Each structure stands twice: as C-alpha cells, then as structure tokens.
Amino acid sequence: MLRTKPFRPTLLALAAAVATLVAGCAVGPAYEVPATPTPAAFKELAGWVPAAPADTLERGPWWQLFDDPVLNELANGVEVSNQNVAVAVANYAQARALVAQQRAALFPSLNLTLSGDRSGVRGQGADNAYRLNLGGSWEPDVWGRLRAGVSGAQASAEASAADLASARLSAQGELAANYFTVRQLDATRALLADTVTGYERVLQITQNRFNVGIVARTDVLQAQTQLASARSDELSVVRQRAQAEHAIAILLGKAPAEFTLAPLPDWRVKVPEVPVGVPSTLLQRRPDIAAAERDVAAANAGIGIARAAYYPNIGLSASGGTVGSSVSDLFSASSAAWSFGLSAAQAVFNAGATRAAVAGAEARQQAAAARYRQTVLTAFADVEDQLTATRVLGQQQDLRRQAAEAASLVEQQILNQYKAGQVSYTEVVQAQVTALNARRSLLQVQADRQTVAVSLIQSLGGGWQVGAQP
C-alpha cells in the first residue's frame, strides 16, 4: 500500500531501543546437573589392582581386548549394517535438523512476492494491476523463549547422540555375547564328539564281553543308552549353535541364510583385564547416563519456554515494493511503496492455561531429574554386579578345572576296574556322566567369564565419553 506521509524513523528507533533494553532477559531457570550419590570406590573392587589406566578403552575398539580376529571383523560390521543402529543414526540426524530449525527462528525471515491480476466491469473495460514486494519479519527474542527452544533442541540432539552410542554399544555387546556362545558350543560339540567316540569303544568292549558270557545283557543296554544320550546331546548343541549364528546374522543386518560362521573346535579362551577406574568416571563414560542428563537439560529449557508466555510477543515487520498497471511500471521509482510495523501481543486471560503449562514443564523437569538419578544408581549397580560375577567366575573356573581333571581320572579308573571285572557297569555309567558334566561345566564357566567381561565393558560405557559425536 502506497504511503502519503513521510517515514518517521522514530518508530524503528523505538523498536530497536526496546529490543536492546530487554534483550537477554531470559525467564528460564539456570540449568544445573541434578545431584547424584557418587561413592568414592566400587564396593566389589576391594582388593583389586586396576590392570591399566582408566582411559585404556579409549585407545581402540573394546572388542579388540579379546584378541579374536573373527570377532573384530564381525563387530566392525555392526555399525554399518545393524538396523537398530541405523534407526538411532536417523533419529540423531532428525534431532540435529530440529536444532537448525529452532536456531533459524532467531533470525529475520524475508519473502519475495510477485503478483498480477486483471479486473473490470462489463462494458467499461478492464484494468491490470501488478505488484512486486519484498517483505521481512522478525521476532526479537526478548524473553529468551527462542533461545530456550534452541537450547532444548540442542540438548535433545546430544541425548540422541548418546542414544546412538548406546544402541551401537548394545548391538556390539550382544554380538560379542552371541559369538562367544557359538564358540563355546563349538567346543562343547567337539567334546561330545570325542565322548561319542569313547562311548562307542566302550559299547564294543561291553558287547564283546557279553558275547563270551562275561557280563549280562543289561550292561550292553546301558552302554547303548549312554551312547544314544550323548548323540542326542550333540544334536541339541547343533540346534543351539544354529540359533546363536542366526542371531549374529540379524545383528549384522543379514538374513540368516546369507551368513555362516565356520566352526572353531579348538576354542582359545581369553578374558581381558578390564580397567575400572573410580565411580565418578562412570558418569562420563556411559551413554545412557549422558542421554538422561541431556533430557533433564531439555526439560529445563522447556520451563523457560513455558514461562515466556507470561510476557508479550513482540514482532517487527517491514516491506518495500512497487505497484503498477504494467510490468514496466514495477521498475519505476514513482510507484515505490514501503511499510514498517511494530506489534505486541499479550494474553490477558486464559483461565490459568499459562500457569498450568509452567507447572507441567516444571513437573517434566523433575521427572527427568528423577530418571537421571535412577539411571546413575542402576549404572553403579550394573558395575558392581559384573565385578562380583567376574571375581566369582574366576574362582569357579579353577574349581571346575579341578573337578574335570578329577572326574576324568575316576572315569578311567572305573573303566579299567570294569574291564577287570571288579565293578558293575552301573558304576561306569555314573563315572562317565560325572566326567562329561564336569567337562561341560568347565566350558560353560569359561564362556561365562568372557560374556561377563563384555557386560562389564558395557556397564563402564564401552569407551564412550560425553561429547563424543557419531
């Protein structure tokens, strides 16, 4: 619209002065990380000597501590192909886009419009009207509402980054646990294959003794039962291994039919010494703790956004353009027009809606703080649990090895006595069952030690630190 009065710059100066005087008057509360109980040391670390500095896990992928080339290759493929990690990556990208969107609200927006229309009355001809206009608007962040929105979006993006690290760590840990299960089952199957071979020899000996009338047919039947049970156990191991292999394929983003893991009967067990450090470092290493803390920061920013509704929204707008009856008139100085506006809007009465919104934002912040504290407590408990399991399983492995060695000696002695006719075949069966169970228990506790080492690394954060970017 064409103005007939000269422009008075006092309006613009007034708007600038108002924005300058009240800029930075943020109404949101200052953010502080919620206090949490942090013990001076882990309870279950009593008597331990840390194997390495607390930053050891930062020097490379944690799974390399197990010194297994196949595991290294598989774990590297998780980040590339795992679909849960892909979801977390997309969520993080979405959160970063939201930060950019919120930050854009701090700056003026410009728009260019070009329009033309033709109108007239019947019998009186028609008129053309063309308009070219460049307009802009800006909402000064007087009360800090927009900045609080940016801070909240940034905190949410950082929480998404931590969620991504947590998803990656979870998938890698699950893959390592399934991999060690496969290797333990490979060793168990090799053990059962040797056991079946031994039982077949014993069955042949018993059959020969029965043929010459030295023993009763019940001995043969017992030997056959023992052999069939061992063969059935071997098939059960085959099924369990296939299921674990299928789980690894899914973690790698592949169909089970597209993935095969070669057997490794001579399984070499390595349980690394995992550096633990002091409890306070746990708050910086675990991505779930970081995500929970960033959620509190985002909720704190939400309080500022809600409180800003108590204050008026101030807006500035300006436009300039030309109007003419032909396109050429648009570039004529005589057809220029401009406008400038200052607006302020304030809710006078909304039946307490603003107060309720502030109360809701404060409640959300309190709930987020409680979740953060609970996450920290759970993290401490996770570490204590894994430290206990690590110590106990180490002791159990020594005892299981002693039991397996002793049971093997008893089995051989009882079998020799049976061949000499000194004991019944029932005693042979009992000795064989005891020896086999002792050997399988030793393999299981070895696998459990590796799995617990993975769980301990996960409990410590797997080498992730606050500020790490995907």
Secondary structure, 3 states (H helix, E strand, C coil): CCCCCCCCCHHHHHHHHHHHHHCCCCCCCCCCCCCCCCCCCCHHHCCCCCCCCCCHHHHCCHHHHHCCHHHHHHHHHHHHHCHHHHHHHHHHHHHHHHHHHHHHCCCCEEEEEEEEEEEECCCCCEEEEEEEEEEEEECCCCCCHHHHHHHHHHHHHHHHHHHHHHHHHHHHHHHHHHHHHHHHHHHHHHHHHHHHHHHHHHHHHHHHHHHCCCCCHHHHHHHHHHHHHHHHHHHHHHHHHHHHHHHHHHHCCCCHHHCCCCCCCCCCCCCCCCCCCCHHHHHHHCHHHHHHHHHHHHHHHHHHHHHHHHCCEEEEEEEEEEEECCHHHHHCHHHEEEEEEEEEECCCCCCCHHHHHHHHHHHHHHHHHHHHHHHHHHHHHHHHHHHHHHHHHHHHHHHHHHHHHHHHHHHHHHHHHHHCCCCCHHHHHHHHHHHHHHHHHHHHHHHHHHHHHHHHHHHCCCCCCCCCCC
